[in-house]
Amino acid sequence: MMDIAFIAHDRKKDEMVNFVTAYEKVFQGHRLYSTGTTGMRIMEKTGLNIHRFMSGPLGGDQQIGALVAQNEMDLIIFLRDPLMAQPHEPDIIALLRLCDVQGIPVATNIATAEILVKALDRGDFAWRELVHKYKPGIEE
C-alpha cells in the first residue's frame, strides 16, 4: 500500500480529475491525500476516499511537504500550471525540493503522471515498502 498525493493548480484540476478517474482502479487500496479543492473534485467523480488537506495557497502544499520531509509519502502527482504565476510559489518549490531530498517520485505533468501510474500498477514501487518497514508506526 502506497501513500499517494494529488495536487493540481486551478487550470489543471479538470485534467487531474479525468486522469484519476481513468486510473481509479489503480489508486484503489492505496492511502490517498490531496490539497483541498483537488481532493473534493476527485471524490465527487470517483469512489475514492481521499484525506484532504488545506487548499495549496492556504498551506496544503506545506502539509503534504511535511509528510515528504518525514519520508511518509511514496508518490506525488502535482499537475502544475507553468503559464500562470502562483502566489505560493515558494511553497511549491520547497515541496519539489523535499521530493528530491527524499527521493520521492513526483510527476508535474500528465505524461510523467501516466508513466508513474503504470509503474505503480506493475508494482515497480515495491522498494518503497522497505522505507515503511523501518519506520515505527507505519503499518500496511
C-alpha positions in Angstrom: 0.0 0.0 0.0 1.5 3.3 -1.1 0.9 6.9 0.1 0.0 9.0 -2.9 -0.8 12.7 -3.1 -2.7 14.7 -5.7 -2.2 18.4 -6.2 -3.4 20.4 -9.2 -3.3 24.1 -10.0 -6.7 25.7 -10.9 -6.4 25.3 -14.6 -5.2 21.7 -14.2 -8.0 20.5 -11.9 -10.2 19.1 -14.7 -7.2 17.3 -16.2 -6.4 15.8 -12.7 -10.0 14.6 -12.2 -10.0 13.0 -15.6 -6.7 11.3 -15.0 -7.6 9.9 -11.6 -11.0 8.8 -12.9 -9.2 6.9 -15.8 -6.9 5.2 -13.3 -9.3 4.8 -10.4 -8.8 1.1 -10.2 -5.0 1.5 -9.8 -5.5 4.0 -7.0 -7.9 1.8 -5.0 -6.3 0.3 -2.0 -3.7 3.0 -1.5 -3.7 5.8 1.0 -4.6 8.9 -0.9 -4.0 12.5 0.0 -4.7 15.8 -1.7 -5.0 19.5 -1.3 -8.5 20.7 -0.6 -10.3 21.5 -3.7 -8.5 19.0 -5.9 -9.4 16.2 -3.5 -13.0 17.3 -3.3 -13.3 17.4 -7.0 -11.8 13.9 -7.4 -14.0 12.4 -4.7 -17.1 13.9 -6.4 -16.3 12.0 -9.7 -14.8 8.7 -8.2 -15.4 6.3 -5.4 -12.0 7.0 -3.9 -11.6 8.2 -0.3 -9.0 11.0 -0.1 -7.6 12.6 3.0 -7.9 16.3 2.2 -5.5 18.9 3.5 -6.0 22.7 3.1 -6.0 24.4 -0.3 -2.5 24.8 -1.7 -2.3 28.6 -1.2 -3.5 28.2 2.4 -0.8 25.7 3.4 -1.9 22.4 1.8 1.3 22.1 -0.2 3.3 22.5 3.1 1.1 19.9 4.8 2.0 17.4 2.1 5.6 18.6 2.3 5.6 17.7 6.0 4.8 14.1 5.1 7.5 14.2 2.4 10.1 15.5 4.9 9.3 12.6 7.2 9.6 10.2 4.2 6.0 9.2 4.6 4.9 9.9 1.0 5.6 7.4 -1.8 4.4 9.2 -4.9 3.1 12.7 -5.8 1.1 13.7 -8.8 1.3 17.5 -9.0 -0.2 19.0 -12.2 1.4 22.4 -12.3 0.3 25.3 -14.5 3.6 26.5 -15.9 1.9 29.5 -17.6 0.4 31.0 -14.5 2.2 32.7 -11.7 1.3 31.2 -8.3 1.2 33.4 -5.2 2.6 30.5 -3.1 5.4 29.6 -5.5 8.0 29.4 -2.6 5.8 26.6 -1.1 5.7 24.8 -4.4 9.5 25.0 -4.8 10.0 23.8 -1.2 7.8 20.8 -1.8 9.6 19.8 -5.0 13.0 20.2 -3.3 11.8 18.0 -0.4 10.8 15.3 -3.0 14.3 15.5 -4.5 15.9 15.3 -1.0 13.8 12.2 0.0 13.8 10.6 -3.5 10.1 10.7 -3.8 8.8 10.2 -7.4 6.8 13.3 -8.5 5.1 14.0 -11.7 4.4 17.6 -12.7 2.7 16.9 -16.0 0.2 14.3 -17.3 2.8 12.5 -19.4 5.0 11.8 -16.4 2.0 11.0 -14.2 0.9 8.3 -16.7 4.3 6.7 -16.6 4.4 6.7 -12.8 0.9 5.3 -12.5 1.7 2.5 -15.0 4.8 1.7 -12.9 2.6 1.7 -9.7 0.2 -0.7 -11.4 3.1 -3.1 -12.2 4.4 -3.0 -8.7 7.5 -1.1 -9.5 7.3 1.0 -6.3 7.7 -2.1 -4.0 11.1 -0.7 -3.0 9.2 2.0 -1.0 7.9 -0.8 1.3 11.4 -1.1 2.7 11.1 2.6 3.8 7.8 1.8 5.6 9.2 -1.4 7.1 11.8 0.5 9.0 9.6 3.4 10.2 7.8 2.9 13.5 4.1 3.4 13.5 3.6 2.7 9.7 1.5 -0.4 9.2 0.4 -1.9 5.9 
